Amino acid sequence: MADTLTITDNRTGRQYEVPITNGTIRALDLRQIKLNPDEFGLMTYDPAFQNTASCISRITFIDGDKGILRYRGYPIEQLAEHSTFIETSYLLLNGELPTATELESWTGRLNQHLTLHENIKKFMEGFRYDAHPMGIFLSTVGALSTFYPEAKLIFDEEARHTQIARLIAKVPSIAGYAYRHSLGQPYIYPDPELSFIGNFHAMLFKRVGSQYTSDPVLERALDVLFILHADHEQNCSTSAMRGIGSSQTDPYVSLAGAAAALYGPLHGGANEAVLRMLAEIGTVKNVPAFVKKVKDGEGRLMGFGHRVYKSYDPRAKVIKQTAYQVFEVTGTSPLLDVALELERIALQDDYFVSRRLYPNVDFYSGLIYEAMGFKPSIFPVLFAIGRTVGWIAQWQEMLLDKDQKIARPRQIYLGEQERNFVPINERIKTEP
Ligand SMILES: CC(C)(COP(=O)(O)OP(=O)(O)OC[C@H]1O[C@@H](n2cnc3c(N)ncnc32)[C@H](O)[C@@H]1OP(=O)(O)O)[C@@H](O)C(=O)NCCC(=O)NCCS
């Protein structure tokens, strides 16, 4: 017998049998519960979607209590140890790890699309010298839509696959230009002869007219960071990607919206906020006073807490190990001690323990980026490069899912009932 939920409506005494599938009931099954036939029927109220599954997905699995994260079934720790960002992107998009030939062809395809149209440079020059790279990034990704009008053919498999390769290949190039713009330095063209990450490093750090070779340890560390950020199921920005894409926009404008959602300090902007917080704390001796301020409700401990993880974020564990490898090359960061002390105190303090607040992916990533030579304002853009793959994989899954339609939540209206318009000279000012 199938699992069902029996609901008794105390208003009418009627009973309803609602099927339970995959641990969920269908919200639409509640609509039959009503007092009169002409009523709308029962809805659920779930601000911030804390208990609502908006889709069926086969991409990423998270168990927040146990601290488990898997892409297409593969544990994140194994991917971080053995895979590359390019290989992981293939896995997320296609569901399986590539064979050697498939990987070669996927890498070649991406290399083909690294270059940006020359007009993108002119477009970027319009930004103020101190424009935040994330603002430049998301505007430029949106602007790509105007360069590739065929991107509107979202149900044409071949056209869609071309846009997917373009996006994954071009976001590092956009990030590189955005970063150089914020430093007032000339843009560096991509070089397909280099590795994906080596090319990105060169686009950021190369001096014009001189050779640039990136350090293999730092290259690998950034590769791992991109793997760790590549997808995280239905987070705020991915939900934005799916929501915008559900109106059948092209992937560039959908991704610009997703990047905008990522920009906020509660999401991908947290890595930048962590570094600013650590710098503000300054030294280990100031940590207890800062923790007290957080407990008194004066701000949050950035890089701590998560909607889904109620234990140590598995990505934070990998990042902490990676940080030590990076510091062996770059020298340690003076802020590492502040971060370690914050973590030590928070993990013992009842405020954080009782709320199950643990370090998340953003707590240590900023320290690594800083040690690698990145300015904090580029940190959210680095997050966006990795997450682009997840956004696209989720967007494609949404497009091909027969259950999906344009995303359009309901509301509970508690505002004024109908009333007549009052001419301006008859209005009485009401106190706020
Ligand atoms: C990630 C985050 C937005 C999740 O938010 P959420 O699931 O809506 O959780 P809530 O905001 O309801 O928090 C639950 C409780 O923990 C507290 N809390 C959550 N994160 C906290 C933090 N970083 N510092 C201090 N207190 C925090 C809240 O004040 C709340 O306390 P209360 O029950 O006394 O009101 C939140 O933990 C946060 O703001 N973290 C800092 C930003 C960050 O690192 N973001 C990156 C996420 S990868």
The ligand as a Gaussian input file, in Angstrom:
#p B3LYP/6-31G(d) Opt

LIG

0 1
 C       23.767000      31.354000       6.168000
 C       22.612000      32.013000       6.933000
 C       22.065000      33.146000       6.062000
 C       21.507000      30.971000       7.167000
 O       20.433000      31.642000       7.676000
 P       19.092000      30.936000       8.229000
 O       19.056000      29.498000       7.841000
 O       17.962000      31.777000       7.785000
 O       19.275000      30.978000       9.787000
 P       18.714000      32.096000      10.750000
 O       19.073000      33.459000      10.240000
 O       17.269000      31.794000      11.005000
 O       19.564000      31.804000      12.043000
 C       19.154000      30.934000      13.080000
 C       19.679000      31.491000      14.403000
 O       21.116000      31.511000      14.369000
 C       21.611000      32.843000      14.426000
 N       22.682000      32.948000      13.426000
 C       22.695000      32.386000      12.180000
 N       23.868000      32.637000      11.590000
 C       24.585000      33.369000      12.468000
 C       25.872000      33.941000      12.397000
 N       26.643000      33.781000      11.324000
 N       26.314000      34.650000      13.456000
 C       25.539000      34.796000      14.561000
 N       24.306000      34.275000      14.681000
 C       23.833000      33.571000      13.630000
 C       20.443000      33.730000      14.085000
 O       20.564000      35.014000      14.673000
 C       19.296000      32.951000      14.636000
 O       19.279000      33.132000      16.047000
 P       17.884000      33.248000      16.834000
 O       17.252000      31.889000      16.683000
 O       18.268000      33.581000      18.213000
 O       17.101000      34.311000      16.154000
 C       23.111000      32.559000       8.291000
 O       23.641000      31.511000       9.067000
 C       24.119000      33.683000       8.141000
 O       23.734000      34.845000       8.000000
 N       25.464000      33.365000       8.161000
 C       26.465000      34.383000       7.966000
 C       26.628000      34.674000       6.496000
 C       27.342000      33.561000       5.782000
 O       28.390000      33.091000       6.210000
 N       26.794000      33.169000       4.635000
 C       27.379000      32.173000       3.780000
 C       26.548000      30.934000       3.721000
 S       27.410000      29.675000       2.792000

